[in-house]
Amino acid sequence: MTIAPPVETTPWWREAIIYQVYPRSYLDTDGDGVGDLPGITDRLDYIAGLGVDIVWLSPFFKSPMKDFGYDIADYCDVDPLFGTLADFDRLIEKAHRLGLKIMIDQVMSHTADAHPWFVESRASRDNPKADWYVWADPRADGNPPNNWLSVFGGSAWQWDTRRRQYYLHNFLTSQPDLNFHNPDVQQAQLDALRFWLERGVDGVRMDACNFHFHDRQLRSNPPATRADNMMATDVNPYGMQSHRYDKTQPENLAFLQKIRKLLDEYGAISIGEVGADDSLAVMADYTSGGDKLHMAYSFNLLTPDFSAAHIRSQVEEFEARVRGGWVSWSVGNHDSVRVMTRWGGEDAPPALAKLVLAMQLSLKGTPCLYQGDELALPEADVPYELLQDPYGIAFWPEFKGRDGCRTPMPWVSNAPHAGFTSGTPWLPVVAPHVKAAVSTQEGIQDSPLNFARRFIAWRRSQPQVVRGDIAFFDAPEPVLALRRELEGEPPMLAAFNLSNAPVTFEWPAAAGARDIDGHGLPGTRTGAQVSLPPYGAWYGSR
């Protein structure tokens, strides 16, 4: 008698952990001061040793680097700064041999102004690619066609003297937006994606995935009615508009379905970056039905608010509004102040990094970790004269840009530039990072790095945390108390102290629970009383 194999009920990517690599800052192997693909390949053993499953690579494509790779001049080639296609193939081969999957950034909404498509499009109004970008005539008084603003400041429209028209750029003026209402543009991007799928990539992270389409009538945006824009700072007028017409258009849903159909051919996955006025509503649209994005990348924990109430509300709102969808929770990335500084301030203790990692990995969803957070790196203080980020330069001094979270990974404490490069690094390696280098933390049993390795391994042994449902309990601030529950397993309880002071509170649900060990966080329970040291946590089961 033939016994049928068990039916897989949980997609593998829902149980995975993502680790983001910013290639410019991971490891430089050729001495030019910029990280490269061979450097990432060299460190894949380190990444695999963390216990993660997916490596997300920020852009490494051919680019003028005005936005450090998010301005692409050739979607199907590696920029010489990072190496070659052969280097990428070697990276893929080693990653797969180590059991790691590779996810690449797809920046479809816009290109570099150096891209051949744009060079041709701007040459005239009647060439074959004239309609591949968003062009518009000026108003009678010469002003742009509407009030749309760029995320990076100023008008989203740039005058072009060749066509004597404005072109749309939602980011830098050197990043013109493609016209996705043109089916040829959609097909060109699908063809570029297929190129990488054929090379063996396992997934794509969709950058700015709700920016693909614009309102055909070019209607002006109304003023903002709520401060829920995660993509702008309080010094940036971009947040003063309700972005009703410049992005998140309904036509995008059909295009995401085309992407999903292509990905399904290769068994690859997608995660979409969603930055919108009502991001949860967009996440619901983009991940529901099983025919668009596999999961949404949330900005909602990339904020300064480190309260239990905020974290609980974001997760509960997602669960209530995005039924059937899936989220990737992140507390750090290449665009945000490092979590140690954002949530812990100056001189945040290593215990905070351990607590944040445990809390993040205990939420329902696919966690996404950012390189260096496993080392508890604080935000680097980069002086103005060394800034590289055009966003920070434009809004200095109230907003210092993204360079502080993009500085190089520190590998060896007693080597020049912490072992990142033999040359001059593109951004400085700051003293606090040198002290936290991998080589130092390797030899310290309770270092943030070794804690991360142990906790990730422990999480794998807890099916309730990996696959279970989530619910929260009322608890005094700053305690986040929750339950993870999975059919056939005892419910798990967890409480996290989000402060640097000890907390003891009454939790009736914890009475009679069994303590769960192995996670490495100091917390205790006596009866219904749970005691948590500064940045401590307790786990138990009923």
C-alpha positions, 0 to 999 in steps of 0.5 A: 500500500502506498502512503501519500506524503503529508500535505504541507499546510504552512508555506515554508516562507511563513516559517522563515527568517530574512536577513537583509544585506546592504552590499555596499557595507558588508565586506569589501574584497578588492580594496576600493572601500565599497562592499561587493558580491564576493564579500557577501559570498565570503560571509555566507557561512556567517549568515548561515550560522545565525540560523536565518533562511533567506538573504535579502540583497539590496540592489547590486545592479548597474547604476550611476549610484546617485541613490546607491543602487536604487537608481538602476541603469541596467536591470540585467547586469551587475555593477562593476563596483560589486563584481560580475554576473559570474560573481553572482552565480557563485554567490547563488551556488554557495548560498544554496549549498548552505541551505540559504535562499537568495532574495533580490531587490526589484526596483520597478517603479523608476530607473536611473536617468542614465538607463537607455530606456530613458535616454531614448524616451527623452530624445523626442515625443515620437520615438518608440519609447516616448511613452515609457515614462510619465511625461506631462505638459506644463500648465499655462503659466509654466508650472508643473501639471499638479502639486505632487511632491517627491519623497526626497523633497520638492516637486515630483516634476522635473523640466526636460529641455529636450521634450519641453515637458515635465517628467515625474520622479517620486524620488530623486530627479535622476530617478524618472518614473516609468509609465506602467499604463504602457503594457510594454513597460510591464512586460519589460519589467517581467522579462527582467525579473525572469532573467534573475529567476532563471539564474536561480534567485528564490524571491524578490523584495518589491521596492516601492511596490505601490508606486508603479501606477499614477492617476492618468488624469494627473489630479492634484493630491488633497492635504493630508488628514492624518499623520500616518505616512511612514516614508517621510520625516516631520521636516519633509513636506511630503507628509503634508499631502494625502497621496491619493493620486500619485501612487497606490492606484487600483491598476497595480493589483492586476500587475502584481497578479502578473508578477505572482504568476511568473514567480509561481513558475519558479516557486519563488516568493515576493515581499512588497515594501508598502509605504502608504497613508493607510498602509494596512489597507494597502497590505490587505489589498496586495496580499489577499487572495493568494494571487499577488504578493506573498507577504508585505514588508511593514514600516509600522515598527520602524518608528520612534515609538517603543511602547507596548501599546504601539506594538500591540496596536500595529499587530492587532490592526494587521490581524484584524484588517489583513485577513488571510494576508501575511506580514514581515515585521522589521525593526531595522533596515537601510532607511531607518535609524538603527533600532538600538538608538531609535528605541534605546537612545544614547548608550543603550545596553546590549540587553535591549538588543536581546529583548528586541530580537526576542520580541520581534521573533515572537510576533506572528509573521516572517521576521526580517533582520538588518545586518549589524542588528545582531551585533547591537550596533547603534546609529553611527554619527557621520559628520556632515562633511562625510555624508553620502546620502542625498536625502540627508544632505538635502534636509540637514541638520534636522534630518541627517539621512540614512548614512548612520545605519549604512556604515560598514559591518565591523568584522575584526576589532583589531584590523584597520576599518574593523576588517571591512576593507583594506582601502578607505571605506565609503562611510566611516567605521565608527569607534562604537562599532569597532568595539562590537565587532564580530571577532570580539563577540564571538568569544563572549558567551552572552554577547548579542551575537551569540544570544541571537544565534541561540535564540533563533535556534530555540525559536525553531523548536517552538512551533507555536511561535513559528506557526501559531496565532497571536493574541495580546493581554492587557498589561501595565506599560511597558510590558507587552504580554501575548499568547501564541497558540497552535492546534495540537500544542500547548499555548505559549505565553510571553511577556516582554519588559520594554524598559530599563527598569525592573517590572513586576505585575500580576498576570492571572493567565500565567498562574499555573503555567510551566516556565519555558527555558532555553531562550536566555532571557531573565524573567521569573514567575511566582504564582500569577506574578511575573517579574521581569528585569530591565529588558527582560522577558518570560516565556511559559506554557499552559 
